[in-house]
Amino acid sequence: MFLLEYNVFLFYLSVAYLSGANLPGYLSGVNLSGVNLTGVNLSGKNLSGANLSGAKLSGTDLLGTALSGTALSGADLKGANLTGADLKGAYLRGANLRGANLSRVRALRTNFDGATLTGACIQDWNINSETNLENVICDYVYLRQDQQERRPHDLNRNFEPGEFTKLFQKALETVDLVFLDGIDWKAFLLSLKELQNEYGQENVDVQGIEKRPGGTFVVRIDVPPEVNKAEIESKAKQSYETQLKIIEAEHRAELRSLEAHYQDKIIKLHEKQGSDMMEIAKLLASRPYYISKKQRGLLGVLYI
């Protein structure tokens, strides 16, 4: 009886107009293909493995929603809020994500083939080498919320066909190292050399350096697509800090050596000056000194 009622419920969802409805939290595997969910609050709900192909989700709140393995091909997600949503393994082929908020989405192995991403915000989205960005339709995106950090920067220019895919697929093969309080280039080059020794010089190299306000530097390095980027980032920062401490210790040792050297020179100079004064005194003492009658008379007066 329960199974029959559940199937009737799924059938109802598959054909109904649910704009503004309040759905249950657990909808894993449900068939919502073609359903109008405009304005429905799906925030935090579990839609893993559900069928939302062709569904109308324009402006829908999907904040933190579980959508792993969900079919969303051809879905209208224009302006939807997908912040922090789990899209791992989701199928979004041909989906309309124009102006959608994809900040911090987990999009590992997600298929965006042919999806429209124009005007979407992709701040801190998490994609990997298995994320499919082929044939993505995109004129521009934002790297920060509230339409900040537009790419391309030039407001009068849009991405050329395929440019978005090339740009962000390439980004999958890089690691950004952020130095908030400036950078010691000697320490960085030594840490980079360590990475190259471990992963191969041909696999690890500097792609670009960006100087940001407040003395912050971002160094982007190329890495093999199959490596653990979090591991490389951690090793790079640890190696940099270690090299920084070694360099600082060397500088302190050099300073102490320099101070000792100058102290020694000062002591020797004083000793030399003292020795010179003794030589002068000896020289004066060895010379005969004649006193005139007038001087003797004066000395006689002084001794009285």
Protein Blocks (a to p, Z undefined) as FASTA:
>chain_A
ZZmmmmmmmmmmmmmccehiacdfblghiacehiacehiacehiacehiafehiacehia
cehiafehiacehiacehiafehiafehiacehiacehiafehiacehiafehiafehia
cehiacdfklccehiacfbdcfbehhiaiacfblmbccdehklmmmmmmmmmcccdddfk
opafklmmmmmmmmmmmnopklgccfbdcddehhiacddddddfkbcfklmmmmmmmmmm
mmmmmmmmmmmmmmmmmmmmmmmmmmmmmmmmmmmmmmmmmmmmmpccdddfklmmmmmm
mmZZ
